[in-house]
Amino acid sequence: MKKTVFKGIAFTTAALAVLLSFTGCPQFGTKDSSTSPLLYEAKMKPETITLTKGSTQGISLSFTNGSTAKSVTWTSANESCVSVTADSTNPMQATLTVLAVPSGSSKQVRITATAKGRTAACTVTVDPAKFKVTYSINGKTVYTQGVKDETTPVNKPSKDKLNGWILKDNKWYTNSACSSEQSFPFKTSADKTLYGKGINFKMIKINAITNATLGDSSQDNNKPHTVSLSAYSIGETEVTQELWIAVMGNNPSEDIGTNRPVEQVTWYECIAFCNKLTKLVYGSDSECVYTYGGSVYSKADASNERTPTVNWNKKGFRLPTEAEWEYAAKGGQNYTYAGSNTIGTVAWYSDNSAAVTHEVKGKAPNGYGLYDMSGNVYEWCWDWYKDSTPSGGTNPTGASSGSYRVCRGGSRAHIAKVNACAFRDCETLGLLHKALGLRVVVNAPH
């Protein structure tokens, strides 16, 4: 059985031309060359998977030029053994579920995804299993793990298995009240359910790009320039108040709401937040990006407005560079705002916000599936601000010093032009403002 999902993103000729330019085409044009096999390929991630009784696994389709598809056909060669269900909001993602397990020996099932005239595939090996362990966070099943027999040790699932969920304390419990901790590894002689406390926070992968054009001729301090960026992942949404509370233990926001973006946070506090989130997710501070005086940058450092040192090689959470932010905001398209030339479709701004923030994901996403890159709240970036077009180059990180840090995206309080993808702005590092928040990135796919 084939399952097709459609996503309501319309690629204009101009937007397609931008996508083509990222692949190395010499100049923009109006001819649709998106079906040419010479331009880019489709890839499945992962390409090989081993699953057992009751197991589920997320898979994704990508294109080597970083583009997306509004229609993807997912197919399982053996639907009675392994089903494939397309994501209702992102056609580039799907979930595999083992419906039946073989007796005696393993069985292989081929999964394919077809879009834009290209097909990618992965091979699923289904192993016999006697038991399953179900992992539930906040009452929702996020992962199911097959166990071959009573002698097989069960290890703690890695963070990439949790479908975007973050465990608040990096612990699993044997009861729904989350009061009796489960140690790992363990063995079981029956099906088992483990429980966790957490928050769903999704990161979107942005593929590496060479010589992408940022800026716009209409901007005095952001004329067209080129950058090359390594692959990174960026938050699907701005950091919500729910996530900030779970990490920092307080809520500084004025417009209160669990799924509204956090605001009234200084640049320094955002640096401390990134480190604390890293420790929460990774279980240690070894991958924290920011330090001060040789120690991991802390809330105390933020309170004293100390300037951190950054280690770009670490895998932890951090603020985006200005170039990373703008490239992600464009979403592989060439619209004025993040996802559209019609601002009200994608942004909460001065004309429609009623002077308050709104829950994230309330407007349409851009081409990369990112919400509120225009509007709602301004977003802090790493870079020092200079009142001239950024220099560009490979993985630029901005000036070495300054008086202000960059913030991008406009907000619910600003007029339309301030919410444009190419509009640059800045603030003093210690500023608290009810229309200023953050979005996080990590170096590698997360």
Helices and strands as residue ranges (DSSP letters): E 2-6, H 13-22, E 42-45, E 48-51, E 56-63, E 71-76, E 82-86, E 93-98, E 107-115, E 118-126, E 131-137, E 140-147, G 159-161, E 165-167, E 192-196, E 198-200, E 203-206, E 209-214, E 225-229, E 232-235, H 241-248, H 267-282, E 290-292, E 295-296, H 299-303, E 309-310, H 322-330, H 343-346, E 378-384, E 393-394, E 405-408, G 416-419, E 424-427, E 436-437, E 441-442
